[in-house]
Amino acid sequence: MGFDPSQVNAFIAVFEQNKDKIQNFEGCSHVELLRDINQPNQFFTYSHWESEKHLNNYRNSALFKGVWANTKNKFNQKPEAWSVEQVWSPDL
């Protein structure tokens, strides 16, 4: 997610206010906020969900709608999202 530089601190505040709620949402086992080291206004959220159904339940929830409403107005570029599956890990 690319943010207007003047909105970065506001976005971080939104994330801080909601990270525990997201982490505790049914089906979420992990959530992180990552920042590009060369573009400090570029962020990524990284989360683990038990299933796509759980992720979609979150995306359709009042929690997501509230977070999204307070996030999307801070972008300076179109956001992108991917759902991926693990192919290999040393933990497998």
C-alpha positions, 0 to 999 in steps of 0.5 A: 500500500502506497500512502501520501507521505503526509498520511503515513503517521495517521495510517500507522495510528489506524493500524495500531488501534486495530491490530489486536482486533484483526489478530483476534478475528476468528481464523487469523493466526498472524498479522504483521505490518511491514515497511519498505526500507527504501520507500518509507511510505510503502507498507505491506500487511502480512497475515495468516488465515485458517482458510479463504473463508475466514479471510472473506469473513474478515473482509465482509466484517464491520471491523474491516469496513471501518479499518478500510474506510480510515485507510483508503483515503490515505493512499497515493496509489492503487492498493494491491492484495494477493492471497498465496499458498505456502509451497515450501518452508523449513517448518514443513 
